[in-house]
Amino acid sequence: MTKKLAVEAIRRPRSVLRDFLRSEAAGGILLMAAAAVALGMANSPLADAYFHNLHRYLGPLSVSHWINDGLMTLFFLLVGLEIKRELVDGQLARWSDRVLPTIAAGAGMAVPALIYLSVTASEPSLHRGWAIPTATDIAFAIGVMAMLGDRVPASLKLLLTTIAIVDDMGAVAVIALAYTDTIDAMALGAAGAILAAMFLLNRKGVQRLAPYMVLAALLWLAVLLSGIHATVAGVLAAVFVPIRATPGTPESTESPLHRLEHGLHRWVAYGVVPLFGFANAGVSLRGIGIDQVLAPLPMGVAGGLFLGKQAAVFLALRISAWLGLGCRPAGAGWLQTYGMCLLCGIGFTMSLFVGGLAFDDPAHIDQVKIGVLGGSLVSALTGFLLLRFAPRR
């Protein structure tokens, strides 16, 4: 009997959520290191080589474009897979489970955007960046939680994960709708035809991943040519990857979506996201005075992340609990929950990504980086300290 149980334990598939949190934590720590290296190189004698190589062309695109428009599509594909899994077979499968994270994520996007717009009200040219402080970097936030070990209840990690997943849905919609200027009708029609083909494969019950991945690559090219940001193709492709619902065991290795998600996690967490951080976190601080740090753009971004996120998410959770729409995370006090809300202000990856879409001027992009780094760092430090010293229930 013992031998049989041991064999079953070996064969039992790994938990998607456990693997997700573990890979996100390690990936978040690696992302922090990559960002620190990039910032160091941008302010060292290696700065010229750093910036020159990022703008060097490899074929039709520069190195930075291959990273931001190409490799980041894998990140968005993974985001799409996680969203679909949670909605169909995970923590957001029931409407009652969706209410609390949806309210918290919605408030956590709206309030930072309003703070940004109020700070930049005198400069209409900056209003295009309203979405920069609206997203939470789950890898970075989970990485900070990982440093605290068992001082952070599992319920808080789960709540942060679900809020960030709903947050990602909003971020993808914003990227597709708010940062698309021109549309190529033929390329968009080709993208529609490819999506129709993926839909038919799904309806026919095709379980092999290869046909979906070939069509996903073609979809990326069509979306790139259409004028919509190419990374949106990753989320669209994820919609049609088949999932086999297995209530109680959502880590089933028989589900194509779960297999693809497991296969992508390590590459994205340990490769794509840290590489993106390295390519985008570098900003030269030479010649930057206090007046530039306190300019409307960086202050709007930092204020939206640090002030807007924590206030909006925490108030949404408290009001939802008061109205009976949700409850405080199990095993966590409100002070610990507030610490988690502070970590929601870490907007590193998605904020830098949206900043690159919102502005073309290198000076504006540098100010975005200063605001994102400043707001994220203060959110991470205050959240870490509060969770470290908050009394445990």
C-alpha positions in Angstrom: 0.0 0.0 0.0 2.8 2.4 0.9 4.6 1.5 -2.3 1.4 2.2 -4.3 1.0 5.6 -2.7 4.6 6.5 -3.4 4.2 5.6 -7.1 1.1 7.7 -7.3 2.9 10.6 -5.6 5.6 10.4 -8.3 3.1 10.3 -11.1 0.9 13.0 -9.6 1.1 16.2 -11.7 2.5 19.3 -10.0 0.2 22.0 -8.9 -0.1 24.9 -11.3 -0.6 27.4 -8.5 2.3 26.1 -6.5 4.6 26.1 -9.5 3.3 29.5 -10.5 4.0 31.1 -7.1 7.4 29.4 -6.9 8.5 30.4 -10.4 7.1 33.9 -10.0 9.0 34.4 -6.7 12.3 33.2 -8.2 11.6 35.1 -11.4 10.8 38.3 -9.4 14.1 38.1 -7.5 15.9 37.6 -10.8 14.0 40.5 -12.3 15.1 42.8 -9.5 18.7 41.7 -10.1 18.4 42.3 -13.9 17.0 45.8 -13.3 19.8 46.6 -10.8 22.4 45.5 -13.4 20.7 47.6 -16.1 20.6 50.7 -13.9 24.3 50.2 -13.0 25.4 49.7 -16.6 23.5 52.8 -17.7 25.4 54.9 -15.2 28.8 53.3 -15.8 31.5 53.5 -18.5 29.6 50.7 -20.2 26.6 53.0 -20.8 27.4 53.6 -24.5 27.7 49.9 -25.3 24.5 49.2 -23.3 22.3 51.7 -25.2 24.1 51.1 -28.6 23.5 47.3 -28.5 19.8 47.7 -27.5 19.2 49.9 -30.6 21.3 47.7 -33.0 19.1 46.2 -35.7 18.8 42.5 -36.2 16.9 42.1 -39.5 13.8 44.3 -39.6 13.7 45.2 -35.9 16.1 46.5 -33.3 17.2 44.3 -30.4 14.9 46.2 -28.0 12.0 45.8 -30.4 12.6 42.0 -30.7 12.5 41.9 -26.9 9.5 44.2 -26.4 7.4 43.1 -29.4 8.7 39.6 -29.9 9.7 37.9 -26.7 7.2 39.7 -24.6 4.5 38.1 -26.7 5.4 34.9 -24.8 4.8 36.8 -21.6 1.4 37.9 -22.8 0.6 34.3 -24.0 1.4 33.1 -20.5 -0.8 35.8 -19.1 -3.6 34.8 -21.4 -3.2 31.1 -20.4 -3.3 32.0 -16.7 -6.4 34.1 -17.2 -8.2 31.4 -19.1 -7.3 28.7 -16.6 -8.4 30.7 -13.6 -11.7 31.6 -15.3 -12.5 28.1 -16.5 -10.9 25.8 -14.0 -9.3 27.8 -11.2 -9.7 30.5 -8.5 -12.0 32.6 -10.7 -14.2 29.8 -12.0 -17.3 30.9 -10.0 -18.8 34.3 -10.2 -18.7 34.6 -6.4 -14.9 34.1 -6.6 -14.6 36.9 -9.2 -16.4 39.6 -7.4 -13.7 40.6 -4.8 -10.6 40.6 -7.1 -12.6 42.3 -9.8 -13.6 45.2 -7.5 -10.1 45.5 -6.1 -8.4 45.3 -9.4 -10.8 47.8 -11.0 -10.3 50.3 -8.2 -6.6 49.7 -8.4 -6.6 50.7 -12.0 -9.0 53.7 -11.8 -7.5 55.6 -8.8 -3.8 55.5 -10.0 -5.0 56.7 -13.4 -6.9 59.6 -11.8 -3.9 60.6 -9.6 -1.7 60.6 -12.7 -4.1 62.7 -14.7 -4.5 65.2 -11.8 -0.7 65.6 -11.4 -0.1 66.0 -15.1 -3.3 68.2 -15.6 -1.3 71.2 -16.7 0.5 69.3 -19.5 -2.0 67.7 -21.9 0.8 66.1 -23.9 1.5 63.8 -20.9 -2.1 62.6 -20.6 -1.4 59.8 -23.0 0.5 58.0 -20.1 -2.5 57.7 -17.9 -2.3 53.8 -18.0 1.3 53.6 -16.8 0.6 53.3 -13.1 -2.4 51.0 -13.4 -0.8 47.6 -13.5 0.8 45.4 -10.8 4.0 43.4 -11.5 3.1 40.0 -9.9 6.6 38.6 -10.4 8.2 41.5 -8.5 5.5 41.5 -5.8 5.6 37.7 -5.2 9.4 37.9 -5.2 9.2 40.4 -2.3 6.8 38.1 -0.5 9.1 35.2 -1.0 11.8 37.0 1.0 9.5 37.0 4.0 8.9 33.2 4.0 6.1 32.0 6.1 5.4 35.5 7.6 3.1 36.0 4.7 -0.1 33.8 4.8 -0.8 31.7 1.7 -4.2 33.4 1.5 -2.5 36.8 0.8 -0.3 35.4 -2.0 -3.4 33.8 -3.5 -5.4 37.1 -3.2 -2.5 39.1 -4.7 -2.3 36.6 -7.6 -6.0 36.8 -8.4 -6.1 40.6 -8.2 -3.0 40.7 -10.5 -4.7 38.3 -13.0 -7.8 40.5 -13.2 -5.5 43.5 -13.4 -3.7 41.9 -16.4 -7.1 41.6 -18.2 -7.6 45.3 -17.9 -4.0 46.1 -19.0 -4.3 44.0 -22.1 -7.6 45.7 -23.0 -5.9 49.1 -22.5 -3.0 48.2 -24.7 -5.2 47.0 -27.5 -7.7 49.9 -27.4 -5.8 53.0 -26.0 -2.4 52.6 -27.8 -3.5 51.7 -31.3 -3.3 54.7 -33.7 -3.7 53.2 -37.2 -5.2 50.0 -38.4 -4.2 48.0 -41.5 -7.5 46.4 -42.6 -5.9 43.6 -44.7 -3.5 42.5 -41.9 -6.4 42.7 -39.4 -8.5 40.6 -41.7 -5.7 38.0 -41.9 -5.5 38.0 -38.1 -9.3 37.4 -37.9 -9.0 34.4 -40.4 -6.2 32.9 -38.3 -8.3 33.2 -35.1 -11.2 31.6 -37.0 -8.9 28.7 -37.9 -7.8 28.3 -34.2 -11.4 28.4 -33.2 -12.2 25.5 -35.6 -9.3 23.5 -34.3 -10.7 23.9 -30.8 -14.2 23.0 -31.9 -12.9 19.9 -33.7 -11.3 18.8 -30.4 -7.7 18.9 -31.7 -5.5 18.4 -28.6 -2.0 18.6 -30.1 -0.3 21.9 -29.3 1.8 22.1 -32.5 -1.0 23.4 -34.9 -2.0 26.1 -32.4 1.6 27.2 -32.0 2.1 27.5 -35.8 -1.1 29.6 -36.1 -0.1 31.7 -33.1 3.2 32.6 -34.8 1.3 33.6 -37.9 -1.1 35.5 -35.8 1.8 37.4 -34.2 3.0 38.5 -37.6 -0.5 39.6 -38.7 -1.2 41.6 -35.6 2.3 43.2 -35.8 1.4 44.4 -39.4 -2.1 45.5 -38.4 -1.0 48.3 -36.2 -2.2 46.7 -32.9 0.6 46.0 -30.6 2.0 42.6 -31.5 2.0 41.3 -27.9 -1.8 41.3 -28.0 -1.5 38.3 -30.3 -0.3 36.2 -27.3 -3.4 36.8 -25.3 -5.7 36.2 -28.3 -3.9 32.9 -29.1 -4.3 31.8 -25.5 -8.1 32.1 -25.8 -8.2 29.2 -28.2 -5.7 26.8 -26.6 -7.9 23.9 -25.4 -8.3 23.3 -21.7 -9.7 20.2 -20.1 -11.6 21.1 -17.0 -10.7 18.9 -14.1 -12.4 20.2 -10.9 -10.3 19.6 -7.9 -7.2 18.8 -9.9 -6.6 21.8 -12.2 -3.0 20.7 -12.7 -4.0 17.8 -15.0 -1.2 17.0 -17.5 -3.9 15.8 -19.9 -5.0 19.4 -20.6 -3.2 21.1 -23.5 -3.4 24.5 -21.8 -1.9 23.2 -18.6 1.0 21.5 -20.5 1.7 24.7 -22.4 1.5 26.8 -19.3 3.9 24.5 -17.4 6.3 24.6 -20.4 6.3 28.4 -20.7 6.6 29.3 -17.0 10.3 28.7 -16.6 11.2 30.4 -19.9 9.2 33.4 -19.2 9.9 33.8 -15.5 13.7 33.1 -15.8 14.3 34.4 -19.3 11.9 36.7 -21.0 10.9 38.9 -18.0 14.4 39.5 -16.6 15.6 40.2 -20.1 12.8 42.7 -20.6 13.8 44.3 -17.2 17.4 44.5 -18.3 16.6 46.1 -21.6 14.1 48.6 -20.2 15.2 49.6 -16.7 18.4 51.3 -17.7 18.2 55.0 -17.3 21.1 57.4 -17.1 20.9 59.5 -14.0 23.8 61.7 -15.0 22.7 65.4 -15.3 19.3 64.6 -13.8 18.4 67.2 -11.1 15.8 67.3 -8.5 13.6 69.5 -10.7 13.4 66.6 -13.3 12.7 64.0 -10.6 9.9 66.2 -9.3 8.5 66.9 -12.8 4.8 66.0 -13.4 5.5 62.9 -15.4 7.6 60.9 -12.9 5.6 62.3 -10.0 2.3 61.3 -11.6 3.6 57.7 -12.3 5.2 57.3 -8.8 2.2 58.9 -7.1 -0.2 56.7 -9.0 1.7 53.5 -8.1 2.5 54.2 -4.5 -0.5 56.3 -3.3 -3.2 55.2 -5.7 -2.7 51.5 -5.7 -2.5 50.9 -2.0 -5.4 53.2 -1.1 -7.7 51.9 -3.9 -7.1 48.2 -3.3 -7.3 48.4 0.5 -10.4 50.5 0.5 -12.0 48.2 -2.1 -11.3 45.1 0.1 -12.6 46.8 3.3 -15.8 48.1 1.7 -16.4 44.7 0.0 -16.0 42.9 3.3 -18.4 45.5 4.9 -21.0 44.9 2.2 -20.6 41.1 2.4 -19.2 40.8 -1.1 -16.0 39.2 0.2 -14.1 38.6 3.4 -10.6 39.2 4.9 -8.0 36.6 3.7 -8.0 33.6 6.0 -5.2 33.7 8.6 -4.3 37.3 7.8 -5.0 40.5 9.8 -6.0 43.8 8.2 -2.5 45.2 8.8 -1.0 42.3 6.9 -3.6 42.8 4.1 -2.6 46.4 3.9 1.0 45.3 3.5 -0.1 43.2 0.5 -2.0 46.3 -0.9 1.3 48.2 -0.7 3.0 45.6 -2.8 0.2 46.1 -5.5 2.0 49.4 -6.1 5.0 47.6 -7.7 4.2 48.2 -11.4 7.6 47.4 -12.9 7.2 45.2 -16.0 3.8 46.3 -17.3 4.3 49.9 -16.3 7.6 50.1 -18.3 5.9 48.3 -21.2 3.0 50.8 -21.3 5.3 53.7 -20.9 7.2 52.6 -24.0 3.9 52.6 -25.9 2.7 55.9 -24.6 5.7 58.0 -25.4 8.3 58.2 -28.2 10.4 61.0 -26.8 13.5 59.5 -25.1 13.4 62.2 -22.4 9.8 61.3 -21.6 10.7 57.6 -21.5 13.5 58.3 -19.1 11.1 60.2 -16.8 8.7 57.3 -17.0 11.5 54.9 -15.9 12.3 57.2 -13.0 8.7 57.3 -11.9 8.2 53.6 -12.2 11.4 52.7 -10.4 10.7 55.2 -7.7 7.1 54.3 -7.1 7.8 50.6 -7.3 10.8 50.7 -5.0 9.0 52.7 -2.3 6.0 50.3 -2.6 8.2 47.3 -2.3 10.2 48.6 0.7 7.1 49.8 2.7 5.2 46.6 1.9 8.1 44.4 2.9 8.6 46.3 6.2 4.9 46.2 7.1 4.6 42.5 6.3 7.8 41.8 8.2 6.7 43.5 11.4 2.9 43.2 11.3 1.6 40.8 14.0 0.7 37.4 12.7 -2.7 35.9 13.4 
